[in-house]
Amino acid sequence: MFKLKIAFNTLGCKANKYDTMLIEQNLKQYPIEITDFENFADIYIINTCSVTNHSDMESRQLIRKAKKHNPNAEILVTGCYVDVSKDNLEIMNEITKLFTNKEKNLIAKYIKEKYFDEIQAEEITFIHQFEHQTRPFIKIQDGCLSFCSYCVIPYARSVMQSMEKEKIVEQINIFSKNDYKEVVLTGIHLGYYGLDIKNEKINLNGLLKYLDGNANIERIRISSIDPHEIDEEFVDIIKNSKKFQNHLHIALQYGNDFILEKMRRNYSVEQSIKNIKYAQEQIKDLNIGFDIIVGFPFETDETFEETYKTVELLNPGYLHVFPYSKRPLTEASKYNHSINGTIIKERSKKLRNLGEKLKIKYINSKLNEVYDVLFEEIVEIEGKKYLSGYTSNYLNVFVEQSSTLTPNSIHKIKLTHIDNNNLFGTKE
């Protein structure tokens, strides 16, 4: 029987990955074969990102690469790049059809009507298998109204859409029944959860309370949150929960009030320090990570040093450092106070070095402690096979492979030593 070969490639955020998996889930109702993007396929589906100039470039490269794999293939392109720079994509002859973020759910319908119109099928709204991942994502929220001066995403995803709490529980329970042990709550701006729900007054904290009492799964992780959203109620929920993991990824972005104001971030350095310190004091073994933007217009040696010192003071377990990228449509793209590229590279390197130092410091503070580790995959290090997994507080641990350890299982592991920046442990 003829099977249509379809290949996917997804750039960018966890929300994008969830969207791709939902498209794939709907297409699996038909006689198709999912193949690797590097292979020959009849249809290539590319879910783009536009958060940086580099993301745009990667998206264009993937489109061209797909056409080289099969000159006669259909190239279907969706994601934020379509919404932000549709004109730039419309001139690419390689593309068969563009789908905006709002139209993503029409991709499976488009393929069905063209190739499988005689087959009866229904739209699937829940994902049952999250391919190639031990920890599936759930997009509980879409859309952002913050319009930070550097960010183009609100122009691509301005429509607010929150998944109802009962549906989130249903999706979590489906994953649990299919033997998943942990889910990651993701969205475009999690702090906006519930803003669009008219028949019930609920926010992110209300949702977390509901999930804590109703979701049937061992571990729930929160993908990213802004500093001002870490209030006492939020901290108390994480602190007292057996499901929510003691790990927070925080979009701090900068450590100077003048730059934060220019970025149009709705918090101060003082508020960030207060909220984060409170969380560190209250949540046992909390590991926090920061997103930091370097080279934003108006940045000076003084504002950068203040940011560096703020990070040192808050003592995170890791950093994600991003050089500023000028984006179309944004307020910051009109600023004239640009920073020299060499200076941006130097400052980025300095912050990344600090991040590595703080990461090793945090790991060293946890040596000889015992954690539940969810193992994900088998990897090879210097000729030996290890199971790789994550603790509740998001430390990547390697344990020598044995018959008692398998991917997608949780075991108590004692953290023993660091070698070549890798953390190793032994089964208790």
N, C-alpha and C positions, 0 to 999 in steps of 0.2 A: 504493500500500500504506500502511495506517495506521502512523504512527510516533508512539510515545509521546514527548512532549516532557518532558525532565527538566532541571532547573536545580540547580546546586550552589552552596553558599557555605560557606567554611571559615574559621573564626577560629582565632587562636592559633599554635601552634608548627609547626615543620617536620614533626614526627611526624604531626600531624593532617593536614597536606597530603598526606603519603604515603598515609595511610589513605584519604583521599577519592579519590586517584588510583587506588588499588586497587579501590575500589567502582566507579568509573567504568569501569575496564578490564573488569571482569566484566560490567557492563551493556551494553557495546558488542557483546556477542555476539548481542544481540536487536535487533529493529527499533525503535531509539530515535533521538531527535535531542537532542543536548546543546545547550541554549540558555543565553543569559546570564540571570543571576539577576533582572535588571531586566525581563525579558520575561515574557510569558504562558507558563506551563508546566502540564503535567498533574500533575507531581510535583516538589516542592521538597525537596531533601535538605540539611539544615543540620548541619554538624559544629561543635559549639560548643566554647568555651573557658571556663574558670572560674578563671583565675589571679588575676583582680582583680574587684572589684565592677563596674567598667566593662565587663569581658568579659561578665559575666552580663547587664548591661543591653543590650549590643550583640546578644547572642543573642536576647533577647526581642523586640527591635526587628526583627530579621530575620524572626522567625517571623510577626510581625504584618504586616510588609511583604509577605511571600510570599502571605499570605491575601488581601491587598488586590489583588495582581496577578491572582489567580484565586480567587474565593471557593469554587469547587468543587474546588480542587486538594487532593491529598494532601500533607500536611506531615510529613515524616519527620525526626526530630531525634535526633542522637547526640552523642557527645563527653563531655568531662569535666563539663559542667554537668548532664548527665543523671545521672551517678553521684553528684555532690555534692549536688544540690538537686532531686532527682526530684519531690518533693512540690510545689515551686513551679511545675514545668512541667506536672504532671498536671492542674492547675486551669486551664490555658490551653486554651480551647475550639478554638483554631485548629489544634492539633496532632492529627494522625491517629494516630501511633504513635511511641513512644520506644524507642530502642535504646541500651543501655549500651555502654561501650567494648568489653566482652567480646563484645557482640552485633553489633558493626559489620559483621562479615563475613556476617551474615544479611540485610542490607538487600537485596543483589542477589537472594538467594534468595526473599525476601518478594515482590519485584516480579515475578520470574519466575513464581512459583506463582500470582500473581494475574492476570497479563496474558499470559504466554508459556509456559504449562505444557506445551504440545504441542511446544515447541522443545527439542531435545537440546543440552545445554551442560555444560561442566565448570567447576569452580572454578579460576580463574586465580590463581596465587600470585606471578607476576612481572609487573612493569610494563614495557611495551615503548615507550610514548610518554608522556613527562611533559609534558602540554599546557601551552603558553604559558611554558615555562621552558627556558633553555639549560643550566642546571645542575640536573639532577634530584636529589631527595633519596632516600636509602635509609634506612629505619628499621631499624637493625641491632639495636635493643634497645628494650624497653618495660618500664615499671614503675620504681618508686622506693621504697626502704625507709628513706630518710634521716629523714623526718618533721621537717624543719626547722620551727621553731615558727610561722613565718608562712605556710607553704605548704600548700595544700589538695590538691595534685595526688596525693600518695601515697594519699589516701583514694579518689581516682578511678582510679588506676592502680597498685594495690599488687601485682598479679601480675607476677612477673619473667618475661620471655620474650626470649631472645636468638636471633637468626637464626644458624644454623650458618654457619661461615666459608666452606664450600664453596658454600652458597646465596648468600652475599653476593657471592662472586666471580662466580657465574653471573649474578646480577642486574646487576653492573657490566659484565660482558662483553656482556650483551644491550643495555645502553645504548650501549656502545662500538660494537657492530655497527650500531646505529641512528644512528651519527654524533654521539653526544654526546662531548664532550671532557673534561668534568669532572663528578664526582659529589660530593655532600655527605653525609657520614655523620652521621646524626641519631638521636636517641633521647630518652627521658625523662630518663635519667641515664646517659650513656655510660660513666662510670667503673664501673658495675655490670655491664658486658658480661661474659658468660660465667658469672656467678654461678649460673645455673640449669642450665647444661649439665653433665650428670652423667657422660656417657661420655668426657669429655675435660677435662683441666685447662687452661683457657685464660682469659686476661683481656684487657683492651683492648690492652695492649702486645703481647701474643701475636698478637692479631688484626691489628694494624697491620703487624707483621713479615710475617705471612702474605699480606696484601693487597699489600704492597710487592713481594713476589716472584711473585705469581700473578695479580693483577688486570691486565687488558689495557686500560688507559686512561691518558690522558696526565696527568690531574690528579685528586687526591683531596683534599677539604677536610674538616676536622673541625668540627662545628657549635659545640659548647660543652663546656667541661670545668671542673672545680673546681680551685682552686689546689694542693691537696695531691696531686692526681693528676698533676701535672707533675713527675715524678721524673726522675732522670738517664737511665734507660732510655728513657722516653718522648721526652725531648729528643734523645737520640742517634738514635732512629728518624727523627724529623722532619729532623734535621740532615743525615743521610746519605742521605735518600731523594730521588729525582728525581720521585716522584709526589706525595708529601705537600707541601702548600703551606705557605709560611712565614707563616702567619697563625693566631693562636689567639684564640678568644673565650672569656674567662674569667669565670666566675660568682664574682667577688670578693665582692660583696654589701656589704661594709663594711670599714673600716680601723681598727677599735678592738676589742680583745680582749673587753672586757666585753659589748659589743653582740653580737659574734659568738657568745659563749657563750649569751646570751639567745636568739639566733636558732637555736641548736643546730647551728651550723656546726662541722665537725670539724677545724678548723685555727686557727692563730694568725696574727696579722699578721706576726710575724717569719718564720714558715714560708712564708707567701705571698711576702714580699719575697725571701727566699732562692731559692725555686723559680723565680720569674718573672725575677729578675736572671740566674740561671744560663741560662735559656732565651734571654734577650736577648743574653747573651754568646756563646752557642754557635751559635745559628741566624742565619745571615746575613740581614740586611734584615727581620728578624721584625717584623711588625705585630701588636700585641695590642690587644684591646678589652675593656672591663670592663662587667659589669652591677653597678650600685650601687643599693641601696635607701635612700631618704631618709625620715626621719620615723618610723622604727621606735620602738615604746614604749621608754622609758628614754633616748632620744637627748637629748643636751645640746649646748650650744654647743661644749663641750670635745671631746666624742666626734666631733661633725661636723667640727671643725677638724682633728682627728687624721686623720680619713678623707680630708679635702681634701689634707692634706700627704702622706699615703701615696700617693694618686693622683699628685700632683706628682712624688714621688720615683720612682715606677715608670714615669712618662712614657709612657702608652699612646697609641695612635694615634687612639682615639676612645672615647667613653663612651655607655652606655645607662643613663639615670637613671630610676628608677621610684619614685614616691611610694608609701609603704607603704599597703597596702589590707587592711583587717581582713576575714579570711575565716572562714566557719563551720567548726566542728570543730577548728580549730587551737588550739594552746596559747597563742599570742600573742593570740588573740581574748579571752582571759580576763584579760590584763594590764590594770591600771588606769592605767598611766603613759602615757596618750595624748598626742600632740603636737598643738599648735594648727595648724589647716589653713593659716593664713597663713604661719606659720613654715616649714611643709613646702614651700610654694610658693617662698618666698624662698631656702631652702637648695637646692631642686632647680634653680632658675634659676642660682644661683651655680655649682653643679657642672656644669650644662650649658654655661655660658659657659666654664668651664675646659676642658670636653671639646672645644669648638670651637677654642679657643686651641691645645690640644695636637694636634688634628687638622691644623691649618694648619702648625704647627711640624714635624710629622712629614712632611707632604707637601713642605714647603720643603726638607727635608733630602734628599729623593729627586729633586729637579729636576735635569735633564740626564742622569739615568741611563736605561738602556734596559731595558725589561721585556717579557716575553711577556704579551700582553693577549688574553683571551678575550672577543670582542665578543658582545653579547647582543641589542641592539635599536637601531633608528634613532630618534633623538629630534630635536626642533627647539629650538634656542636662538637667540633674537633673530632669527628669520627664516631661519637657516641650519640645514641638516641635518647631524647628526653621528652617528657610531657610538659607542655607549656600551658599555663593557666593564670588566673587572676584571683587575688585575695578580695575580700569584701571592700577593702580600701584601695583597690586598683593597683596593687603591686604585681608585676609580671614575674612569675616564679617558674623555675625549671627544676624538674625532678626526674631522676633517671628512670627510664621506662622499665616497667615490670608487669607481670600478669595481673596484678591487683589494681593497676592504674589504667584507665581508658579515657579517651575524650568524652566530654559531656557527663563527667561524673565529679562529685564533690568529695574531697577528702581533707582530713586534718593534716596540715603540713607544718613542720617546724622550719623556720627560716634559718639557715645555717651560715651562709657565707656569700660574699660577692667575688666574682672572678670576671675580669675584663668587662666590668660594668653590668654583668648579668647577675641576677639574684637566684641562688640555688637553695633547695630545701630537701628535707627527707620526710617520708611518711611516718606519722606517729603510730 
